[in-house]
Structure formats: structure tokens, C-alpha cells
Amino acid sequence: KEVEAAPTAESCVNLGLEFFSKGRVRDALEQFDNALELNPNPTEAQAAFYNKACCHAYREESKKAAECLRIALRDYNLKFGTVLNDPDMAPFRASPEFKELQEE
């Protein structure tokens, strides 16, 4: 039987992305939260916050999406163009919260 390696921030982000691609949004969110508790490096933290925002956008939870994006943009150097171009962010771009974020 294979011994499972202890989860790392990177493995949690990757598992979260896999869940998200299969429509398992709640499981994906849990993995991104786990990643943030595992001492992520800045790249991993940016990915976790950004992908949490994608999950919230998918669930039309615009306020939560905006909070995650704010952190990714402010603290982890996320490029705003990513938000503008990502199809996963389409539901969020239609929200008043997106307009607020754009004006900040």
C-alpha cells in the first residue's frame, strides 16, 4: 500500500484545481483553505486566494470573491488582467463588487 505524503500547500492547491475542474466546488474551496493553513509561499498563497475567488464567482458569492481577489491583488501581486480574462471570473465581472474592485 502506498504511503500518502503529508499534504503541502502546493498539493492542496493542485487537488483544489482538480476538484474545481470536476465541478466539486465545495471540496475545492476546502483544499484552497487547507493550502493557506500550510505555510504557503507567495505563489501558492496567490493561487489559493485566486482560486477561492473563482469558486465564489462560480457560486455567485460576489462579496466573498471580491475579498479573496483583494488579498491576491494587494498582498500577492496578482495581475488585474487575470481577473479580466479568466472565463471562471465571468459571473463575478457582471457584479457590482467587480466594479468596486476595478475602481480601487
C-alpha positions, 0 to 999 in steps of 0.5 A: 500500500502506498504511503500518502505524503503529508499534504503541502500547500502546493498539493492542496492547491493542485487537488483544489484545481482538480476538484474545481475542474470536476465541478466539486466546488465545495471540496475545492474551496476546502483544499484552497483553505487547507493550502493557506493553513500550510505555510504557503509561499507567495505563489501558492498563497496567490493561487489559493486566494485566486482560486477561492475567488473563482469558486465564489464567482462560480457560486455567485458569492460576489462579496466573498470573491471580491475579498479573496481577489483583494488579498491576491491583488494587494498582498500577492501581486496578482495581475488585474488582467487575470481577473479580466480574462479568466472565463471562471471570473465571468459571473463575478465581472457582471457584479457590482463588487467587480466594479468596486474592485476595478475602481480601487 
